[in-house]
Amino acid sequence: MSLSTFKRDTNKVMRQMKKTKEPVVLTINGKAAVVVQDAEGYQSLLDLKERSETIAVLRQRLASLDGKKGRTADEFFTEFFARNKIPTED
């Protein structure tokens, strides 16, 4: 949709977006320039982005465990206490 059409029919386009929940791509001189989206749809995109980033981090951490790059908390603290001569309670 052209930017000039959007300006002329803003209310109509807004009703359409609320009904369809789809963003509208606005063009200038026939080229995509701006995407207009309702707030609910935008929040959904942000939520998906955050989830995707979380999944990527978890995959990296799981991969590092498969490669034996990590260790358990018990292993870490046993070594840490021994290295720093900290007595442990048995």
Sequence and secondary structure as in RCSB ss.txt:
>XXXX:A:sequence
MSLSTFKRDTNKVMRQMKKTKEPVVLTINGKAAVVVQDAEGYQSLLDLKERSETIAVLRQRLASLDGKKGRTADE
FFTEFFARNKIPTED
>XXXX:A:secstr
 BHHHHHHTHHHHHHHHHHH   EEEEETTEEEEEE  HHHHHHHHHHHHHHHHHHHHHHHHHHHHTT    HHH
HHHHHHHHTT     
